[in-house]
Amino acid sequence: MELLHLRYFVAVAQELNFSTAARRLHMAASPLSRRIKDLEQELGHRLFDRDTHHVKLTRAGSALLPIARGVLEQVDSIGWRLDEAVRPRRATLLVGVPTGIHPDLRERMDALAERAGDRFEIKRWPGRTERLVDAVCDGRLALTLARLPVAGDPALEQLPVMSERLGAVVPGDLFAGRESIALAELSELAYAGSPSAVTNAYFRGLDRQLHELGIRKRVELGSATFEGVAEIVAGGLAFSISMLDERSPIRNHLLGNVTLLPFSDFHPRLETGLVWRRDRARGGDLEEVVAIAREVFGEPLAA
């Protein structure tokens, strides 16, 4: 018995018409009929009852049909099943993502997941920068985006990926019609720092820098969100600092009586980098994905 005999049988069983089945198989009806008779003789069972007008399956033919289909499905699946068997297994990698990353960085994260998709399934893990970096150090995360600077394990490597300009979030009614603002104009307002969810080494350093430049008042916000910070600013009690780029997701938290202005005499920038462990990238399990990440992220973005 050959596989072709089973294919011929299934085609006739589906069409219940030798001429139609023959056209589907790109052959003449007469040789198709002979092949079916050969199969019946080999199996020792009549598979079809047929006359000049009708064809129907016998009991043996009805029993054979699911068996034949199963055999053909197994044979037809050999190619892709073999590909699956020899393809390297995909490892799942967790990549940290801090709050409020720029959409351009999200696009590059998508590109990294696509480029590395044959070998790695990349999942994103949100969190505060310092906790994400700790998770990279102890191996729970493969890589992380992080707000720079990153302090900690000297065995970490980092790739700068983005630099974002920051401006002053101020009460709109106090600074209506302005295109920029000098830092000295904010000395009578308190500085409302970033929510605790995003406070990191950079924003702590920014707080110290503002203090040295004459901004001495502070508002303690505890567990406030970005909306909470904006509420304090809108009420005229404080100012804050945020990304100037209109596409930044943090800009979505600005309220009606709040405006965002660039500084005329102060030029803070928030730097973001991609961080990983050196020992895992140089001859380790992350060597391939880090090489891809270096290509995907390329030169640092600016916003």
N, C-alpha and C positions, 0 to 999 in steps of 0.2 A: 504494500500500500504506500502511495506517495501523498505528500501534502496536497498536491494538485487535485487528487481524487476528492479529498475532503473539501477543498475550495469549490470544486464543481458541484458536489452534493449540496453544500450550504446555499449556493446560488440558486439551484433549482428548487430547493426547499423554500426559499424565501419568495421566489417568483411564482412557483407552481405552474410554470410554463417554460418548456424547453427552448422555444425560439427566443423568448425575452431574456432568459438566462444566458443563452449563447451570445446574444448581442452585448450583454453586460460584460461577458468574459472575452469578447472580441474573437469569437470562433464560430464555426458553423454548428447548427443544431445536431447534425448527424454524428460527428465525432464526440460531441458532448454526450449524446445518448449512449454511445459505445463505452465511454469512460464510466458512466453510471452503471452500466451492466457489468463491467469488469469489477467494479467495487462491490456490487451485490453478490457476484460470484465468489469473490475473495472472502466476504464476510459470511456468506451462506444465508443471507436474508434478503428478501425483496424489500426495497426501500420505498418504492412508489407504486401506487396503482395508477395506471394510465390507459387512456383510450384516445381516440382521435380528437376528443373535445375537452377532456378533463385530466388533470394530474393532481393527485393527493398523496400525502404521506401515509405509509402503512404504520402499524404499531411499532415495527422495528425502526422505521425511518424517524418517527417522532422521538423514539428513545435515543437515536444516534445524534439528532440535531444539537442538543445542548452539549453533548460530548465533543462533537466536531468543532463547535464554536469555541469551546474552552481550549482545545488543542491549538486552534488557529490564533486565538488571543495570546496564548503563551508564546507561540513562535513569533508573532508580530511584535511582542513586547521585548524580545531579546535585545534589540539594539539599545533602547533607552535604559533598560535594566542594567545592561553591561556598563553603559556610560555612568550610571549612578554608582555602580559598584566600584569603579576605578577612580571616580572623581574624589579629590581630597575632601575630607570632612570639613564643614564650615565650623569654625570656632566662634562662640559668642563673645564679643568684646563690649564692655561697658565704658562709655566715654562721658565724662562729666561736663555739664553745661551750667554755668552760673546764671543768675537772674538777669534778664534784660539784654541778652546778646543781640547784636545788630543783625538784621535780616540777611545782609551779605555774608555774614559768618554762617548763618543757618544754611544758605545755599552751598557754601563750601563743605559744610558737614554732610549735606545730602550727596555732594559729589564724591566725598571720601567714602561714604557707605556704598555708593554705586561702583566706584573703581575697585574697592576691596571686596565686593560682594561674592566673588567666586570662592574666596577663602575664609571670609569673616562676615558674621552677621553683627552689625554695629547697632547697639542700643544706647539711647541717651539717658543719662542719670542726672537729675537736677540737684542743686544744692548751693551752699555758700562756698566761695572760693577756698577758704582755708580748710574746710572739711573735705572738699573735693581733692585738694592737694594731698591731704593726709591719706585719703583712700588710694591715691596713686602710689604713695610711699609704701603702704602695706599690701599692695597688690590687689585690692578690691576693685579698683578701676584700672583700665589699661592706659588711658590718656585722659586729660581733661583740658578744657578751655579754662583759663584762670585770669583774673584781674591782676596785673603786675604792679609792683614787684611781688615775687613769691619768695618767702623765706622758708627755711627748713633744710631738708636733706640735701647735702652737696652733691649727692649722686643723681639728682634730677637734672634733666635737660629741658630747655624750653625754646620754642620757636615763636618770635613775635609775629602776630597775625593781623592786628588792627590797632589803629590809634584814632581816638574820637575826641573832638573838641568839646569842651565843657563851657557852659554859660551860667548866668545867674538867673534863678527862678525868683521873681520879685512880685510884690503886690501890683496888680495892673493899674489901679487908680492912682498910685503914688508915682508911677513912672510912665504915664500915658504918653504915646507919641515918640518915645525914645527909640533909637536904633542901637545904642550901646550904653554901657554904664561903667563908671570907674569904681574901683574897689572901695575908695574912701567914702563914696556916697552911701555905702551900706553899713557904715560904722555904728549907726544908731539902731539898726535892726539886729536881732539875734540870728545866729546861724543855726539852722535846723539841718542836722546831718542826715545822711542816708538811713533808711530803715535798717534795723538790726539784721534783716535777712540778707542784706548786701554789704554790710560794713566789713571792710577788709583792710589790709595793710595800706593800700593806696588811700582810702578815704580817711583813715586815721592820720596818715601823713599830711593829707590835705587840710585836715582840721588844725594840725600844728602849724602848718604854713600860714593859714588864715589868721591864727592867733598872733604869729610873729609880724604879720602885715597890718595889725591893728584891729582885727575883728575879734573882740573879746567876749561878747555876749553869746550865750548858748541856750538852746531850748532842748531839754531832755525829753525825747519822744518815746522812750521805752520800746514797746513792740509795735509802734505805728507802721502802717503801710505807706506806699507812695501816695495814695489818696489822702492819708492822714497828714503827711508832710505838706501836701498842697493845700489842705484846709487851713493849716497854721499860717502858711504864706498868704493865702487869699484874705485872711482876717487882718492882715497888716502887722502881724507880730514878728515876722521873721522873713529871711530869704533862704533859699537852698541852692544847690548846684546840680545841674543835669546836662545830658547830652544836647548839643545844638542841632544835630541832624534830625530833620523832621520825620525820618523813617524809623528812628529809634523807638522801640516799644515803650520805653519809659515815658516818652512824650505823651502817650495816650492818657496819662494820669493827671495832666494839667487841667485845672478848673477854669471857670469863667473869668474870675477876677485875678488871674495869674498870667504873667507874661514871662517869656524867656529871652534874655538879652545877652549878646556877647560882651565880654569885658573889653574895655579899651586899654587897660594897663596891666592885665593879668591874663596869662595864657595857659590855663590848666588843660591837660589832655589825659584821658583814661586809656591806658595801654592794656591790650588783651593778648595773651600768648597761649600756645598749645604746649602742655607739659607732659613728660613721661619719664620713666626711670631709665637711666643710661644702660644698666646691666641687662634690661629686657630688650633694648633696641639694638645693642651691638653684639650680634651673634646670638641673641635670645629669641623668645617667642614673638616679640613685637617688631623684629627687624623689618619684615616685609611691609607691615601696615604703617610703620613710621616713615619708611621710604616713600610710600604712596602719599602720606600726609604732607611730607615736605614738597612734593610736586603739586598737590592740589592747592595748598595754601599759598605757595609761592611767595611773592613779595608781599609785605604787609599792606593791608588796606588802610585808607585814610578817610575819615568822615568828619 
